[in-house]
């Protein structure tokens, strides 16, 4: 049986269960017996792309859905669903609807994303141009100032300024993103150590209000050049102690392979003197 049929609904034990009215045995026999009529409807509709019969399920006491495996190229795991209906006392069911529906293993297209939302972090490459969205809430006109007292005071003193600066909402959004990201306190690296960046000698604090929570790592062997949360941490902290015994792995004792190994001669008739293996070269 095709893999798309393994978890398909099978005929219900009690047709019409869960509905106010109950289907009679005679009506259930009419609905269940409409398999060939349903197959013919699919063949007329699809041109012969109907495969194995998968079963029947009840939609209400007077309607049932027969399902068949679809053999359309490119639609692996999809099914033909045929809704049949009959009224109490009827001798045959009528075809209400034929539809192609995805089965439990069908390959589906990803959820549609609007064009303006399709550029994701990391998509920008060399030479690409990306304008901010109209009325971007992260930006405000420069005359509203940045909210960073040190920056605003310096810009006013020398008569300089930017046409747009980050809004308070934009700064809060960036701070939350950095805090929750790869270099925040909840990352796997931070959870693996008790030391935090706040007291690390490699931390370069940021200026302004963001400098109360974040800095830039200056350790080329750690998060070099990345904005790190003060409560982030790694094993390359400036206060990390050296391994005991100096350089090298603390798990193993040093081994000198220049030590002489003396072994007795297996055949005493050849020599009475011990054999010297790996002799140490004479001093220079």
Secondary structure, DSSP 8 states (H G I E B T S, - for coil): --GGGTT-----SSTTTTSSS---HHHHHHHHTTHHHHHHHHHHHHSS-EEEEEEEEEEETTEEEEEEEE--TT-TTEEEEEEEE--TT-SS-EEEEEEEEE-TT---------GGG---TT---TT------TT-TTEEEGGG--S-HHHHHHHHHHT---SEEE-HHHHHHHHHHHHHSTTSTTSHHHHT-S--GGG-TTEEE-SSGGGGTEEEE--TTTTTT-EEETT---TT-TT----TTSSS-TTS----TTS-EEE--S-TTT-SS-EEES------
